[in-house]
Amino acid sequence: MALIELYAALYQEYKRILTDRQYEVLWLHEIEGLSGKEISGRLDISQSAVSRHLTRGKISILKEIKRERAKQEDNA
């Protein structure tokens, strides 16, 4: 499996913890490689909103990773 496919699969897994907009913005940025300006134009939202969705989405993913890691350590 190519790296991009693995990355896409990871984002699919985290879709359950992101808002729809966070997921959409993260997908466009990380998977499709669009810039904040391009995402802003495509979704008709401000560039600052794009930045907020990216930041909050990434924070949510990092928190989930930490929770999963803690679970694994508790089960070890």
All heavy atoms as a GROMACS GRO file, in nm:
protein
  624
    1MET      N    1   0.085  -0.118   0.000
    1MET     CA    2   0.000   0.000   0.000
    1MET      C    3   0.090   0.124   0.000
    1MET      O    4   0.183   0.133   0.077
    1MET     CB    5  -0.091  -0.003   0.124
    1MET     CG    6  -0.192   0.110   0.126
    1MET     SD    7  -0.302   0.109   0.270
    1MET     CE    8  -0.413  -0.022   0.231
    2ALA      N    9   0.058   0.219  -0.084
    2ALA     CA   10   0.136   0.343  -0.094
    2ALA      C   11   0.115   0.429   0.031
    2ALA      O   12   0.012   0.418   0.099
    2ALA     CB   13   0.095   0.420  -0.218
    3LEU      N   14   0.211   0.513   0.057
    3LEU     CA   15   0.206   0.600   0.175
    3LEU      C   16   0.079   0.685   0.176
    3LEU      O   17   0.014   0.699   0.279
    3LEU     CB   18   0.331   0.688   0.181
    3LEU     CG   19   0.343   0.779   0.301
    3LEU    CD1   20   0.340   0.699   0.430
    3LEU    CD2   21   0.471   0.860   0.293
    4ILE      N   22   0.044   0.741   0.063
    4ILE     CA   23  -0.076   0.826   0.058
    4ILE      C   24  -0.201   0.746   0.092
    4ILE      O   25  -0.292   0.796   0.157
    4ILE     CB   26  -0.089   0.898  -0.078
    4ILE    CG1   27  -0.197   1.007  -0.072
    4ILE    CG2   28  -0.123   0.800  -0.189
    4ILE    CD1   29  -0.162   1.125   0.011
    5GLU      N   30  -0.204   0.620   0.053
    5GLU     CA   31  -0.320   0.537   0.087
    5GLU      C   32  -0.326   0.510   0.237
    5GLU      O   33  -0.433   0.508   0.297
    5GLU     CB   34  -0.316   0.406   0.009
    5GLU     CG   35  -0.340   0.424  -0.140
    5GLU     CD   36  -0.309   0.300  -0.220
    5GLU    OE1   37  -0.229   0.216  -0.175
    5GLU    OE2   38  -0.366   0.288  -0.330
    6LEU      N   39  -0.210   0.490   0.299
    6LEU     CA   40  -0.206   0.471   0.444
    6LEU      C   41  -0.251   0.597   0.517
    6LEU      O   42  -0.325   0.591   0.614
    6LEU     CB   43  -0.064   0.432   0.488
    6LEU     CG   44  -0.020   0.292   0.451
    6LEU    CD1   45   0.129   0.274   0.482
    6LEU    CD2   46  -0.101   0.188   0.525
    7TYR      N   47  -0.203   0.709   0.468
    7TYR     CA   48  -0.240   0.837   0.528
    7TYR      C   49  -0.390   0.861   0.515
    7TYR      O   50  -0.456   0.904   0.609
    7TYR     CB   51  -0.160   0.948   0.458
    7TYR     CG   52  -0.136   1.072   0.538
    7TYR    CD1   53  -0.096   1.066   0.671
    7TYR    CD2   54  -0.152   1.197   0.479
    7TYR    CE1   55  -0.073   1.180   0.744
    7TYR    CE2   56  -0.128   1.313   0.551
    7TYR     CZ   57  -0.090   1.304   0.683
    7TYR     OH   58  -0.067   1.418   0.754
    8ALA      N   59  -0.445   0.831   0.398
    8ALA     CA   60  -0.588   0.846   0.376
    8ALA      C   61  -0.667   0.753   0.468
    8ALA      O   62  -0.769   0.792   0.524
    8ALA     CB   63  -0.622   0.819   0.230
    9ALA      N   64  -0.619   0.630   0.486
    9ALA     CA   65  -0.686   0.535   0.575
    9ALA      C   66  -0.685   0.585   0.718
    9ALA      O   67  -0.784   0.570   0.791
    9ALA     CB   68  -0.619   0.398   0.566
   10LEU      N   69  -0.575   0.646   0.760
   10LEU     CA   70  -0.566   0.703   0.894
   10LEU      C   71  -0.671   0.812   0.913
   10LEU      O   72  -0.742   0.814   1.014
   10LEU     CB   73  -0.426   0.760   0.918
   10LEU     CG   74  -0.404   0.834   1.049
   10LEU    CD1   75  -0.416   0.738   1.167
   10LEU    CD2   76  -0.269   0.901   1.050
   11TYR      N   77  -0.684   0.901   0.816
   11TYR     CA   78  -0.784   1.007   0.828
   11TYR      C   79  -0.926   0.951   0.828
   11TYR      O   80  -1.013   1.004   0.897
   11TYR     CB   81  -0.764   1.112   0.719
   11TYR     CG   82  -0.672   1.222   0.768
   11TYR    CD1   83  -0.535   1.207   0.759
   11TYR    CD2   84  -0.723   1.336   0.828
   11TYR    CE1   85  -0.450   1.304   0.809
   11TYR    CE2   86  -0.638   1.433   0.877
   11TYR     CZ   87  -0.503   1.417   0.867
   11TYR     OH   88  -0.419   1.513   0.918
   12GLN      N   89  -0.949   0.844   0.755
   12GLN     CA   90  -1.081   0.781   0.759
   12GLN      C   91  -1.111   0.731   0.900
   12GLN      O   92  -1.223   0.745   0.949
   12GLN     CB   93  -1.088   0.665   0.659
   12GLN     CG   94  -1.098   0.708   0.516
   12GLN     CD   95  -1.234   0.767   0.482
   12GLN    OE1   96  -1.332   0.748   0.552
   12GLN    NE2   97  -1.238   0.839   0.372
   13GLU      N   98  -1.010   0.673   0.964
   13GLU     CA   99  -1.027   0.621   1.100
   13GLU      C  100  -1.061   0.734   1.198
   13GLU      O  101  -1.145   0.718   1.285
   13GLU     CB  102  -0.900   0.549   1.144
   13GLU     CG  103  -0.903   0.497   1.286
   13GLU     CD  104  -1.007   0.390   1.310
   13GLU    OE1  105  -1.045   0.318   1.215
   13GLU    OE2  106  -1.052   0.376   1.427
   14TYR      N  107  -0.997   0.847   1.182
   14TYR     CA  108  -1.018   0.958   1.275
   14TYR      C  109  -1.141   1.042   1.241
   14TYR      O  110  -1.176   1.132   1.316
   14TYR     CB  111  -0.894   1.046   1.285
   14TYR     CG  112  -0.784   0.976   1.360
   14TYR    CD1  113  -0.659   0.956   1.303
   14TYR    CD2  114  -0.805   0.927   1.488
   14TYR    CE1  115  -0.560   0.890   1.372
   14TYR    CE2  116  -0.707   0.861   1.557
   14TYR     CZ  117  -0.583   0.843   1.499
   14TYR     OH  118  -0.485   0.778   1.567
   15LYS      N  119  -1.209   1.009   1.134
   15LYS     CA  120  -1.330   1.082   1.097
   15LYS      C  121  -1.433   1.080   1.210
   15LYS      O  122  -1.505   1.177   1.230
   15LYS     CB  123  -1.390   1.022   0.970
   15LYS     CG  124  -1.508   1.101   0.917
   15LYS     CD  125  -1.554   1.048   0.785
   15LYS     CE  126  -1.665   1.139   0.732
   15LYS     NZ  127  -1.708   1.098   0.600
   16ARG      N  128  -1.433   0.974   1.286
   16ARG     CA  129  -1.532   0.960   1.394
   16ARG      C  130  -1.511   1.061   1.507
   16ARG      O  131  -1.603   1.089   1.583
   16ARG     CB  132  -1.530   0.819   1.450
   16ARG     CG  133  -1.401   0.779   1.515
   16ARG     CD  134  -1.398   0.631   1.555
   16ARG     NE  135  -1.264   0.593   1.591
   16ARG     CZ  136  -1.207   0.621   1.707
   16ARG    NH1  137  -1.272   0.686   1.800
   16ARG    NH2  138  -1.083   0.582   1.732
   17ILE      N  139  -1.391   1.120   1.519
   17ILE     CA  140  -1.366   1.214   1.628
   17ILE      C  141  -1.361   1.358   1.582
   17ILE      O  142  -1.349   1.448   1.664
   17ILE     CB  143  -1.235   1.180   1.703
   17ILE    CG1  144  -1.115   1.195   1.612
   17ILE    CG2  145  -1.242   1.043   1.768
   17ILE    CD1  146  -0.983   1.198   1.684
   18LEU      N  147  -1.372   1.381   1.453
   18LEU     CA  148  -1.365   1.516   1.399
   18LEU      C  149  -1.505   1.565   1.360
   18LEU      O  150  -1.592   1.485   1.328
   18LEU     CB  151  -1.277   1.519   1.273
   18LEU     CG  152  -1.132   1.477   1.290
   18LEU    CD1  153  -1.065   1.464   1.153
   18LEU    CD2  154  -1.056   1.575   1.377
   19THR      N  155  -1.523   1.697   1.364
   19THR     CA  156  -1.646   1.751   1.308
   19THR      C  157  -1.640   1.731   1.156
   19THR      O  158  -1.531   1.708   1.100
   19THR     CB  159  -1.661   1.902   1.338
   19THR    OG1  160  -1.558   1.974   1.269
   19THR    CG2  161  -1.655   1.930   1.488
   20ASP      N  162  -1.753   1.739   1.092
   20ASP     CA  163  -1.756   1.723   0.946
   20ASP      C  164  -1.665   1.826   0.879
   20ASP      O  165  -1.592   1.794   0.786
   20ASP     CB  166  -1.898   1.736   0.891
   20ASP     CG  167  -1.985   1.618   0.929
   20ASP    OD1  168  -1.931   1.511   0.965
   20ASP    OD2  169  -2.109   1.632   0.922
   21ARG      N  170  -1.669   1.949   0.926
   21ARG     CA  171  -1.588   2.056   0.865
   21ARG      C  172  -1.440   2.033   0.891
   21ARG      O  173  -1.358   2.051   0.801
   21ARG     CB  174  -1.632   2.192   0.916
   21ARG     CG  175  -1.560   2.306   0.850
   21ARG     CD  176  -1.587   2.313   0.702
   21ARG     NE  177  -1.708   2.386   0.678
   21ARG     CZ  178  -1.757   2.414   0.559
   21ARG    NH1  179  -1.695   2.374   0.450
   21ARG    NH2  180  -1.869   2.478   0.546
   22GLN      N  181  -1.404   1.994   1.013
   22GLN     CA  182  -1.263   1.964   1.041
   22GLN      C  183  -1.213   1.854   0.949
   22GLN      O  184  -1.104   1.865   0.892
   22GLN     CB  185  -1.245   1.920   1.187
   22GLN     CG  186  -1.257   2.030   1.287
   22GLN     CD  187  -1.261   1.979   1.430
   22GLN    OE1  188  -1.279   1.860   1.455
   22GLN    NE2  189  -1.246   2.069   1.524
   23TYR      N  190  -1.292   1.751   0.935
   23TYR     CA  191  -1.253   1.640   0.850
   23TYR      C  192  -1.235   1.687   0.706
   23TYR      O  193  -1.135   1.655   0.641
   23TYR     CB  194  -1.357   1.528   0.855
   23TYR     CG  195  -1.322   1.412   0.766
   23TYR    CD1  196  -1.229   1.318   0.807
   23TYR    CD2  197  -1.377   1.401   0.640
   23TYR    CE1  198  -1.193   1.213   0.724
   23TYR    CE2  199  -1.342   1.296   0.557
   23TYR     CZ  200  -1.250   1.203   0.600
   23TYR     OH  201  -1.213   1.100   0.517
   24GLU      N  202  -1.330   1.763   0.657
   24GLU     CA  203  -1.324   1.812   0.519
   24GLU      C  204  -1.200   1.898   0.495
   24GLU      O  205  -1.128   1.880   0.398
   24GLU     CB  206  -1.451   1.891   0.491
   24GLU     CG  207  -1.468   1.937   0.348
   24GLU     CD  208  -1.603   2.005   0.327
   24GLU    OE1  209  -1.660   2.061   0.423
   24GLU    OE2  210  -1.650   2.001   0.213
   25VAL      N  211  -1.173   1.990   0.587
   25VAL     CA  212  -1.058   2.079   0.573
   25VAL      C  213  -0.928   2.000   0.584
   25VAL      O  214  -0.835   2.019   0.503
   25VAL     CB  215  -1.064   2.193   0.678
   25VAL    CG1  216  -0.933   2.271   0.683
   25VAL    CG2  217  -1.180   2.287   0.647
   26LEU      N  218  -0.919   1.911   0.681
   26LEU     CA  219  -0.797   1.830   0.695
   26LEU      C  220  -0.774   1.742   0.573
   26LEU      O  221  -0.661   1.728   0.526
   26LEU     CB  222  -0.805   1.743   0.821
   26LEU     CG  223  -0.768   1.814   0.951
   26LEU    CD1  224  -0.817   1.735   1.070
   26LEU    CD2  225  -0.619   1.834   0.959
   27TRP      N  226  -0.880   1.684   0.520
   27TRP     CA  227  -0.868   1.599   0.401
   27TRP      C  228  -0.814   1.680   0.283
   27TRP      O  229  -0.721   1.639   0.215
   27TRP     CB  230  -1.003   1.537   0.366
   27TRP     CG  231  -0.993   1.442   0.250
   27TRP    CD1  232  -1.005   1.471   0.118
   27TRP    CD2  233  -0.963   1.304   0.258
   27TRP    NE1  234  -0.986   1.359   0.042
   27TRP    CE2  235  -0.960   1.254   0.126
   27TRP    CE3  236  -0.939   1.216   0.363
   27TRP    CZ2  237  -0.933   1.122   0.096
   27TRP    CZ3  238  -0.914   1.084   0.333
   27TRP    CH2  239  -0.910   1.038   0.202
   28LEU      N  240  -0.875   1.795   0.260
   28LEU     CA  241  -0.832   1.878   0.148
   28LEU      C  242  -0.687   1.923   0.163
   28LEU      O  243  -0.612   1.929   0.066
   28LEU     CB  244  -0.924   2.000   0.134
   28LEU     CG  245  -1.067   1.970   0.088
   28LEU    CD1  246  -1.153   2.096   0.099
   28LEU    CD2  247  -1.068   1.916  -0.053
   29HIS      N  248  -0.648   1.953   0.285
   29HIS     CA  249  -0.512   2.001   0.309
   29HIS      C  250  -0.410   1.888   0.307
   29HIS      O  251  -0.309   1.895   0.236
   29HIS     CB  252  -0.508   2.074   0.444
   29HIS     CG  253  -0.377   2.140   0.471
   29HIS    ND1  254  -0.279   2.080   0.547
   29HIS    CD2  255  -0.327   2.259   0.431
   29HIS    CE1  256  -0.175   2.160   0.553
   29HIS    NE2  257  -0.201   2.269   0.483
   30GLU      N  258  -0.434   1.786   0.385
   30GLU     CA  259  -0.335   1.679   0.403
   30GLU      C  260  -0.335   1.575   0.292
   30GLU      O  261  -0.229   1.526   0.254
   30GLU     CB  262  -0.357   1.609   0.538
   30GLU     CG  263  -0.346   1.700   0.658
   30GLU     CD  264  -0.205   1.755   0.679
   30GLU    OE1  265  -0.107   1.693   0.634
   30GLU    OE2  266  -0.194   1.863   0.740
   31ILE      N  267  -0.449   1.541   0.240
   31ILE     CA  268  -0.458   1.434   0.140
   31ILE      C  269  -0.454   1.492  -0.002
   31ILE      O  270  -0.381   1.443  -0.088
   31ILE     CB  271  -0.585   1.349   0.160
   31ILE    CG1  272  -0.591   1.292   0.303
   31ILE    CG2  273  -0.591   1.237   0.055
   31ILE    CD1  274  -0.472   1.208   0.344
   32GLU      N  275  -0.533   1.596  -0.026
   32GLU     CA  276  -0.536   1.653  -0.160
   32GLU      C  277  -0.429   1.760  -0.182
   32GLU      O  278  -0.406   1.802  -0.295
   32GLU     CB  279  -0.675   1.707  -0.191
   32GLU     CG  280  -0.779   1.595  -0.196
   32GLU     CD  281  -0.913   1.639  -0.249
   32GLU    OE1  282  -0.919   1.741  -0.321
   32GLU    OE2  283  -1.012   1.570  -0.219
   33GLY      N  284  -0.367   1.806  -0.073
   33GLY     CA  285  -0.256   1.899  -0.085
   33GLY      C  286  -0.294   2.043  -0.118
   33GLY      O  287  -0.211   2.119  -0.168
   34LEU      N  288  -0.417   2.081  -0.088
   34LEU     CA  289  -0.459   2.218  -0.115
   34LEU      C  290  -0.406   2.314  -0.010
   34LEU      O  291  -0.390   2.277   0.107
   34LEU     CB  292  -0.612   2.228  -0.120
   34LEU     CG  293  -0.684   2.146  -0.226
   34LEU    CD1  294  -0.833   2.173  -0.219
   34LEU    CD2  295  -0.631   2.176  -0.365
   35SER      N  296  -0.381   2.436  -0.049
   35SER     CA  297  -0.339   2.540   0.044
   35SER      C  298  -0.460   2.593   0.119
   35SER      O  299  -0.575   2.568   0.080
   35SER     CB  300  -0.273   2.654  -0.033
   35SER     OG  301  -0.371   2.725  -0.109
   36GLY      N  302  -0.433   2.668   0.224
   36GLY     CA  303  -0.541   2.730   0.300
   36GLY      C  304  -0.626   2.821   0.212
   36GLY      O  305  -0.748   2.824   0.223
   37LYS      N  306  -0.561   2.894   0.124
   37LYS     CA  307  -0.632   2.985   0.034
   37LYS      C  308  -0.721   2.905  -0.061
   37LYS      O  309  -0.836   2.944  -0.087
   37LYS     CB  310  -0.533   3.069  -0.045
   37LYS     CG  311  -0.596   3.173  -0.132
   37LYS     CD  312  -0.491   3.260  -0.199
   37LYS     CE  313  -0.556   3.368  -0.283
   37LYS     NZ  314  -0.458   3.456  -0.347
   38GLU      N  315  -0.670   2.795  -0.114
   38GLU     CA  316  -0.750   2.711  -0.205
   38GLU      C  317  -0.869   2.649  -0.132
   38GLU      O  318  -0.980   2.644  -0.188
   38GLU     CB  319  -0.663   2.602  -0.265
   38GLU     CG  320  -0.558   2.654  -0.362
   38GLU     CD  321  -0.455   2.549  -0.401
   38GLU    OE1  322  -0.414   2.468  -0.314
   38GLU    OE2  323  -0.414   2.551  -0.519
   39ILE      N  324  -0.847   2.604  -0.010
   39ILE     CA  325  -0.956   2.545   0.069
   39ILE      C  326  -1.061   2.652   0.098
   39ILE      O  327  -1.181   2.627   0.086
   39ILE     CB  328  -0.902   2.483   0.199
   39ILE    CG1  329  -0.810   2.365   0.167
   39ILE    CG2  330  -1.018   2.439   0.290
   39ILE    CD1  331  -0.730   2.315   0.286
   40SER      N  332  -1.014   2.770   0.136
   40SER     CA  333  -1.104   2.881   0.163
   40SER      C  334  -1.196   2.909   0.044
   40SER      O  335  -1.317   2.923   0.060
   40SER     CB  336  -1.021   3.006   0.196
   40SER     OG  337  -1.101   3.120   0.206
   41GLY      N  338  -1.138   2.913  -0.074
   41GLY     CA  339  -1.217   2.938  -0.195
   41GLY      C  340  -1.312   2.823  -0.226
   41GLY      O  341  -1.427   2.845  -0.263
   42ARG      N  342  -1.265   2.702  -0.211
   42ARG     CA  343  -1.349   2.586  -0.244
   42ARG      C  344  -1.468   2.573  -0.150
   42ARG      O  345  -1.578   2.539  -0.192
   42ARG     CB  346  -1.266   2.457  -0.240
   42ARG     CG  347  -1.348   2.336  -0.281
   42ARG     CD  348  -1.272   2.209  -0.282
   42ARG     NE  349  -1.184   2.202  -0.398
   42ARG     CZ  350  -1.122   2.091  -0.434
   42ARG    NH1  351  -1.139   1.980  -0.365
   42ARG    NH2  352  -1.041   2.090  -0.538
   43LEU      N  353  -1.444   2.598  -0.021
   43LEU     CA  354  -1.550   2.580   0.079
   43LEU      C  355  -1.626   2.708   0.111
   43LEU      O  356  -1.719   2.706   0.191
   43LEU     CB  357  -1.491   2.520   0.208
   43LEU     CG  358  -1.424   2.385   0.194
   43LEU    CD1  359  -1.370   2.340   0.329
   43LEU    CD2  360  -1.516   2.282   0.133
   44ASP      N  361  -1.581   2.819   0.051
   44ASP     CA  362  -1.643   2.949   0.075
   44ASP      C  363  -1.644   2.985   0.223
   44ASP      O  364  -1.746   3.023   0.280
   44ASP     CB  365  -1.784   2.955   0.016
   44ASP     CG  366  -1.835   3.097   0.004
   44ASP    OD1  367  -1.752   3.189  -0.014
   44ASP    OD2  368  -1.958   3.117   0.015
   45ILE      N  369  -1.527   2.967   0.287
   45ILE     CA  370  -1.507   3.009   0.425
   45ILE      C  371  -1.379   3.092   0.430
   45ILE      O  372  -1.298   3.088   0.337
   45ILE     CB  373  -1.498   2.888   0.523
   45ILE    CG1  374  -1.380   2.796   0.487
   45ILE    CG2  375  -1.630   2.811   0.526
   45ILE    CD1  376  -1.360   2.680   0.584
   46SER      N  377  -1.360   3.167   0.537
   46SER     CA  378  -1.241   3.251   0.547
   46SER      C  379  -1.116   3.167   0.568
   46SER      O  380  -1.123   3.053   0.613
   46SER     CB  381  -1.257   3.350   0.662
   46SER     OG  382  -1.252   3.281   0.786
   47GLN      N  383  -1.002   3.227   0.536
   47GLN     CA  384  -0.876   3.157   0.559
   47GLN      C  385  -0.851   3.136   0.708
   47GLN      O  386  -0.794   3.035   0.748
   47GLN     CB  387  -0.760   3.234   0.495
   47GLN     CG  388  -0.761   3.224   0.344
   47GLN     CD  389  -0.639   3.287   0.280
   47GLN    OE1  390  -0.528   3.274   0.331
   47GLN    NE2  391  -0.661   3.357   0.171
   48SER      N  392  -0.899   3.229   0.791
   48SER     CA  393  -0.882   3.209   0.936
   48SER      C  394  -0.968   3.092   0.984
   48SER      O  395  -0.928   3.018   1.074
   48SER     CB  396  -0.914   3.337   1.014
   48SER     OG  397  -1.047   3.376   0.996
   49ALA      N  398  -1.086   3.072   0.923
   49ALA     CA  399  -1.169   2.956   0.959
   49ALA      C  400  -1.100   2.827   0.917
   49ALA      O  401  -1.100   2.729   0.992
   49ALA     CB  402  -1.306   2.966   0.893
   50VAL      N  403  -1.037   2.828   0.800
   50VAL     CA  404  -0.961   2.711   0.756
   50VAL      C  405  -0.852   2.679   0.859
   50VAL      O  406  -0.837   2.564   0.902
   50VAL     CB  407  -0.898   2.734   0.616
   50VAL    CG1  408  -0.799   2.623   0.582
   50VAL    CG2  409  -1.005   2.746   0.510
   51SER      N  410  -0.780   2.782   0.900
   51SER     CA  411  -0.672   2.763   0.998
   51SER      C  412  -0.726   2.707   1.130
   51SER      O  413  -0.667   2.616   1.188
   51SER     CB  414  -0.602   2.897   1.022
   51SER     OG  415  -0.499   2.883   1.116
   52ARG      N  416  -0.838   2.759   1.176
   52ARG     CA  417  -0.898   2.709   1.301
   52ARG      C  418  -0.938   2.563   1.289
   52ARG      O  419  -0.912   2.483   1.379
   52ARG     CB  420  -1.022   2.792   1.339
   52ARG     CG  421  -0.992   2.919   1.413
   52ARG     CD  422  -1.118   2.980   1.475
   52ARG     NE  423  -1.230   2.990   1.384
   52ARG     CZ  424  -1.251   3.090   1.299
   52ARG    NH1  425  -1.164   3.189   1.292
   52ARG    NH2  426  -1.357   3.091   1.220
   53HIS      N  427  -1.001   2.527   1.177
   53HIS     CA  428  -1.043   2.388   1.158
   53HIS      C  429  -0.922   2.294   1.151
   53HIS      O  430  -0.925   2.185   1.208
   53HIS     CB  431  -1.128   2.373   1.032
   53HIS     CG  432  -1.262   2.437   1.042
   53HIS    ND1  433  -1.354   2.406   1.140
   53HIS    CD2  434  -1.321   2.533   0.967
   53HIS    CE1  435  -1.463   2.478   1.125
   53HIS    NE2  436  -1.445   2.556   1.020
   54LEU      N  437  -0.816   2.338   1.084
   54LEU     CA  438  -0.694   2.258   1.078
   54LEU      C  439  -0.636   2.237   1.217
   54LEU      O  440  -0.604   2.125   1.256
   54LEU     CB  441  -0.589   2.324   0.988
   54LEU     CG  442  -0.609   2.314   0.838
   54LEU    CD1  443  -0.509   2.402   0.766
   54LEU    CD2  444  -0.595   2.170   0.792
   55THR      N  445  -0.623   2.346   1.291
   55THR     CA  446  -0.563   2.339   1.424
   55THR      C  447  -0.646   2.253   1.519
   55THR      O  448  -0.593   2.162   1.584
   55THR     CB  449  -0.547   2.481   1.483
   55THR    OG1  450  -0.460   2.556   1.397
   55THR    CG2  451  -0.488   2.476   1.623
   56ARG      N  452  -0.775   2.278   1.524
   56ARG     CA  453  -0.861   2.203   1.616
   56ARG      C  454  -0.871   2.056   1.577
   56ARG      O  455  -0.874   1.968   1.662
   56ARG     CB  456  -0.998   2.267   1.624
   56ARG     CG  457  -0.995   2.401   1.694
   56ARG     CD  458  -1.128   2.470   1.695
   56ARG     NE  459  -1.116   2.600   1.760
   56ARG     CZ  460  -1.206   2.695   1.751
   56ARG    NH1  461  -1.317   2.676   1.681
   56ARG    NH2  462  -1.188   2.811   1.810
   57GLY      N  463  -0.874   2.030   1.447
   57GLY     CA  464  -0.878   1.891   1.402
   57GLY      C  465  -0.751   1.816   1.439
   57GLY      O  466  -0.756   1.703   1.487
   58LYS      N  467  -0.636   1.880   1.418
   58LYS     CA  468  -0.509   1.816   1.453
   58LYS      C  469  -0.498   1.793   1.603
   58LYS      O  470  -0.448   1.689   1.647
   58LYS     CB  471  -0.392   1.899   1.401
   58LYS     CG  472  -0.379   1.892   1.250
   58LYS     CD  473  -0.267   1.980   1.200
   58LYS     CE  474  -0.257   1.974   1.049
   58LYS     NZ  475  -0.147   2.058   0.998
   59ILE      N  476  -0.546   1.888   1.681
   59ILE     CA  477  -0.544   1.872   1.827
   59ILE      C  478  -0.632   1.753   1.867
   59ILE      O  479  -0.592   1.672   1.952
   59ILE     CB  480  -0.590   2.001   1.898
   59ILE    CG1  481  -0.480   2.107   1.886
   59ILE    CG2  482  -0.626   1.975   2.044
   59ILE    CD1  483  -0.524   2.246   1.931
   60SER      N  484  -0.748   1.740   1.805
   60SER     CA  485  -0.837   1.627   1.836
   60SER      C  486  -0.770   1.494   1.802
   60SER      O  487  -0.779   1.398   1.878
   60SER     CB  488  -0.968   1.639   1.758
   60SER     OG  489  -1.041   1.750   1.803
   61ILE      N  490  -0.702   1.489   1.689
   61ILE     CA  491  -0.633   1.367   1.649
   61ILE      C  492  -0.520   1.335   1.747
   61ILE      O  493  -0.505   1.220   1.789
   61ILE     CB  494  -0.579   1.378   1.505
   61ILE    CG1  495  -0.696   1.374   1.406
   61ILE    CG2  496  -0.478   1.267   1.475
   61ILE    CD1  497  -0.657   1.405   1.263
   62LEU      N  498  -0.443   1.435   1.787
   62LEU     CA  499  -0.334   1.412   1.882
   62LEU      C  500  -0.388   1.362   2.017
   62LEU      O  501  -0.330   1.272   2.079
   62LEU     CB  502  -0.251   1.538   1.901
   62LEU     CG  503  -0.163   1.576   1.782
   62LEU    CD1  504  -0.099   1.712   1.805
   62LEU    CD2  505  -0.058   1.471   1.757
   63LYS      N  506  -0.499   1.419   2.063
   63LYS     CA  507  -0.560   1.372   2.188
   63LYS      C  508  -0.604   1.227   2.176
   63LYS      O  509  -0.586   1.148   2.269
   63LYS     CB  510  -0.679   1.461   2.225
   63LYS     CG  511  -0.640   1.595   2.279
   63LYS     CD  512  -0.764   1.677   2.313
   63LYS     CE  513  -0.727   1.813   2.367
   63LYS     NZ  514  -0.844   1.896   2.396
   64GLU      N  515  -0.660   1.191   2.061
   64GLU     CA  516  -0.703   1.052   2.040
   64GLU      C  517  -0.583   0.958   2.038
   64GLU      O  518  -0.588   0.848   2.095
   64GLU     CB  519  -0.783   1.040   1.910
   64GLU     CG  520  -0.831   0.901   1.880
   64GLU     CD  521  -0.933   0.848   1.979
   64GLU    OE1  522  -0.987   0.926   2.061
   64GLU    OE2  523  -0.960   0.726   1.976
   65ILE      N  524  -0.476   1.000   1.976
   65ILE     CA  525  -0.353   0.918   1.974
   65ILE      C  526  -0.303   0.896   2.116
   65ILE      O  527  -0.267   0.784   2.153
   65ILE     CB  528  -0.246   0.984   1.886
   65ILE    CG1  529  -0.286   0.975   1.739
   65ILE    CG2  530  -0.108   0.920   1.910
   65ILE    CD1  531  -0.200   1.059   1.646
   66LYS      N  532  -0.305   1.001   2.198
   66LYS     CA  533  -0.261   0.989   2.338
   66LYS      C  534  -0.352   0.895   2.415
   66LYS      O  535  -0.305   0.814   2.496
   66LYS     CB  536  -0.256   1.127   2.404
   66LYS     CG  537  -0.140   1.210   2.355
   66LYS     CD  538  -0.140   1.347   2.421
   66LYS     CE  539  -0.026   1.431   2.365
   66LYS     NZ  540  -0.022   1.565   2.423
   67ARG      N  541  -0.484   0.904   2.392
   67ARG     CA  542  -0.578   0.814   2.460
   67ARG      C  543  -0.551   0.669   2.421
   67ARG      O  544  -0.550   0.580   2.506
   67ARG     CB  545  -0.722   0.851   2.426
   67ARG     CG  546  -0.780   0.961   2.509
   67ARG     CD  547  -0.931   0.972   2.491
   67ARG     NE  548  -0.968   1.022   2.361
   67ARG     CZ  549  -0.981   1.151   2.331
   67ARG    NH1  550  -0.960   1.243   2.423
   67ARG    NH2  551  -1.017   1.190   2.210
   68GLU      N  552  -0.530   0.646   2.292
   68GLU     CA  553  -0.502   0.510   2.244
   68GLU      C  554  -0.371   0.457   2.302
   68GLU      O  555  -0.363   0.341   2.341
   68GLU     CB  556  -0.497   0.507   2.091
   68GLU     CG  557  -0.631   0.525   2.024
   68GLU     CD  558  -0.727   0.412   2.051
   68GLU    OE1  559  -0.682   0.295   2.054
   68GLU    OE2  560  -0.847   0.439   2.069
   69ARG      N  561  -0.272   0.542   2.307
   69ARG     CA  562  -0.142   0.503   2.363
   69ARG      C  563  -0.156   0.467   2.511
   69ARG      O  564  -0.101   0.368   2.557
   69ARG     CB  565  -0.041   0.615   2.345
   69ARG     CG  566   0.100   0.575   2.385
   69ARG     CD  567   0.199   0.684   2.358
   69ARG     NE  568   0.214   0.701   2.214
   69ARG     CZ  569   0.251   0.813   2.156
   69ARG    NH1  570   0.277   0.920   2.228
   69ARG    NH2  571   0.264   0.820   2.026
   70ALA      N  572  -0.233   0.547   2.584
   70ALA     CA  573  -0.253   0.520   2.727
   70ALA      C  574  -0.327   0.387   2.746
   70ALA      O  575  -0.294   0.310   2.837
   70ALA     CB  576  -0.331   0.634   2.791
   71LYS      N  577  -0.426   0.361   2.660
   71LYS     CA  578  -0.497   0.231   2.668
   71LYS      C  579  -0.404   0.116   2.645
   71LYS      O  580  -0.412   0.015   2.715
   71LYS     CB  581  -0.609   0.228   2.562
   71LYS     CG  582  -0.743   0.274   2.608
   71LYS     CD  583  -0.850   0.224   2.513
   71LYS     CE  584  -0.907   0.339   2.436
   71LYS     NZ  585  -1.009   0.299   2.340
   72GLN      N  586  -0.318   0.129   2.546
   72GLN     CA  587  -0.222   0.022   2.516
   72GLN      C  588  -0.126  -0.002   2.633
   72GLN      O  589  -0.094  -0.114   2.666
   72GLN     CB  590  -0.145   0.053   2.390
   72GLN     CG  591  -0.227   0.039   2.265
   72GLN     CD  592  -0.149   0.077   2.140
   72GLN    OE1  593  -0.035   0.120   2.145
   72GLN    NE2  594  -0.213   0.060   2.024
   73GLU      N  595  -0.083   0.107   2.696
   73GLU     CA  596   0.008   0.094   2.809
   73GLU      C  597  -0.062   0.030   2.928
   73GLU      O  598  -0.002  -0.049   3.002
   73GLU     CB  599   0.065   0.230   2.847
   73GLU     CG  600   0.164   0.285   2.744
   73GLU     CD  601   0.206   0.427   2.770
   73GLU    OE1  602   0.157   0.489   2.867
   73GLU    OE2  603   0.289   0.478   2.692
   74ASP      N  604  -0.190   0.062   2.948
   74ASP     CA  605  -0.266   0.003   3.057
   74ASP      C  606  -0.287  -0.147   3.035
   74ASP      O  607  -0.293  -0.224   3.130
   74ASP     CB  608  -0.403   0.070   3.070
   74ASP     CG  609  -0.392   0.211   3.129
   74ASP    OD1  610  -0.286   0.245   3.184
   74ASP    OD2  611  -0.491   0.287   3.118
   75ASN      N  612  -0.299  -0.189   2.909
   75ASN     CA  613  -0.322  -0.328   2.876
   75ASN      C  614  -0.192  -0.409   2.870
   75ASN      O  615  -0.198  -0.530   2.857
   75ASN     CB  616  -0.397  -0.342   2.744
   75ASN     CG  617  -0.540  -0.291   2.755
   75ASN    OD1  618  -0.598  -0.293   2.863
   75ASN    ND2  619  -0.594  -0.245   2.646
   76ALA      N  620  -0.079  -0.342   2.876
   76ALA     CA  621   0.051  -0.413   2.865
   76ALA      C  622   0.091  -0.475   2.997
   76ALA      O  623   0.048  -0.453   3.100
   76ALA     CB  624   0.157  -0.316   2.818
   0.00000   0.00000   0.00000
